[in-house]
Amino acid sequence: MARLSDDPHWWRDAVVYQIYPRSFRDADGDGVGDLAGVTSRLDYLVDLGVDALWLSPIFTSPMADFGYDVADYCNVDPVFGTLDDLDQLVAGAHERGLRVLLDWVPNHTSNQHRWFEASRSSRDDPHRDWYVWRDPAPDGGPPNNWISVFKGVPAWTFDDATGQYYLHSFLAEQPDLNWANPQVEAAMHDTLRFWLDRGIDGFRADVVHLIGKGEELPDLPEGREDDLVVSIDEPFTHELLRRIRAVLDSYPQHPMMVGEVYLLQPGQTVTYLGDHDELHLTFDFRALHTRWECDAMRSVIATVQTEFAEPHWPTWVLSNHDRRRHRTRYGTDARARAAAVLSLTVRGTPFLYAGEELGLEDAEIPEERVVDPDGRDGTRAPIPWTTDADHGWGADPWLPFPPDSTGKAADAQIGDPDSFHTLYRDLLALRSANEVLRRGSMGLVAGDDASAHGVLVLHRRLDGDTITVAANFMGEPARVTIEGELLLSSRTDRPDAPFDGTLGPDEAVVLRV
Ligand code: NOJ
């Protein structure tokens, strides 16, 4: 039986695999993935070589935003199973040396959460101040100019019964909690304790930079009314995060919290790590927003590495449940394969999104099957497990399959030396065998020093061990002056010969120097 390491910094070494449970694996044949389905695939994850899994929301929810509208933070939605199913998943994962992270949604609840139902029932209700209520502006309109995410409508909904507006940064079904109220803070800490007591290893905290809004809620500058999520960056959030960290730190399993801090300006996200007393990690979405272009990618990597220099630690994300998959954005297998090499060799904790190890593209969603309020269904398409017509799903799944689901089915790829799956498995094995890839320092060869235009070169170094990674961003071969023993290539047709400095089109290689 594998054991979890007792290193308090386990998350620096880990590769985290994001599972979108609705689309991962369906054990009960209703067309929607579930926890028992995840449990049935734990061996697949061990074989792939990841260290931790993050389950996108599984708490009780009316699903207006597919679980990011929580009606009960301390239970599992029946569509995914029961608390018992989760306990079994966690036990199975721990037995295999895998950690489990849950998605915690602290900024808002569902409008069907009992706290909000009480809050909206009357201005005198003890829960009134648990949410953000304001009087109408003098003209009767919303209290400020904020526009909510998704529908482009005001971030305020007027409640006829009590004559005030409530704030919702996202859908009207997702009212924002008022973290300035100590009762809210205490109740939310309790939700963390509930899961930590059950042995959960940490959390991904949804838009966590939004929790500490000030009292004032001033207008956003004209023309930026819908920049709400990228604009809120308040000192109070840091105070709240320090107290959240204290809750986490009081548990023996070294729980980790990675925050979705959706701020894009230089230097902003790293402040959410505090002095090792706020988040352990924060997602950085700058790489995800960068096109497949050498200088652009080099500049993002350089910026992130500088901002997250020791004692900090960066993350790396190319795909998730909110954005088009990088295989779709980059347009070719070769580029997506080279990107995989970068993902798993740059300094930092990589977050893989289930299905990227199969090279999946976004599904085409016909209009009549659209279910997400923000057009994100394509990236959430079900994982094709088998080459059968139903791809191992039994029933017609809740969303259509991605393109080429027969060729890209897991069963078709496992063991095929040229498949995406084998590339990811080899990369994960390489990472696990080479401490330098996990912990080494990183140097990036400057654009004008690189031996070839359009090639990104980086070195990882630890105790005399050096690994060099070179990624050719051009659709034609390139020559580089670096040397070393070829450990891995993203290319499927590389001749079986020592590395001679030639890179194929959009090829990335890993060399031991
Ligand atoms: C960010 C999540 O990733 C996204 O899926 C969700 O819709 C919003 N936060 C609101 O919770």
Boltz pocket constraint, residues with backbone or C-beta under 6 A from the ligand:
constraints:
  - pocket:
      binder: B
      contacts: [[A, 65], [A, 68], [A, 105], [A, 170], [A, 206], [A, 207], [A, 260], [A, 321], [A, 322]]
      max_distance: 6.0
